[in-house]
Amino acid sequence: MIENMIVSVPSTLIEPHHLPQHIYDSTLPWSHGTLKQRVEEFEKRMIQEALEKHKSLRKAAAILGVDHSTLVKKLKRWQLN
């Protein structure tokens, strides 16, 4: 990963936002937001990743283990497409 960062980051300084998301997220402080807010953010990220991988809402819902209608409701509530 370090070699990849050295090659792929255009600046001479590698900052936390250059790190892969799963590592960068673990460096964020726990103090911002309530548990409910943090769970919702995690849920949004999981859904967005599933939708990027599986272009179909039904496939993404199946992969996430939720009903298609649940996924549609969440996307509407968050105003995501």
Buried (B, 14 or more C-beta within 10 A) or exposed (E): EEEEEEEEEEEEEEEEEBBEEEEEEEEEEEEEEEEEEEEBEEBBEEBBBBBEEBEEBEBBBBBBEBEBEEBEEBBEEEEEE
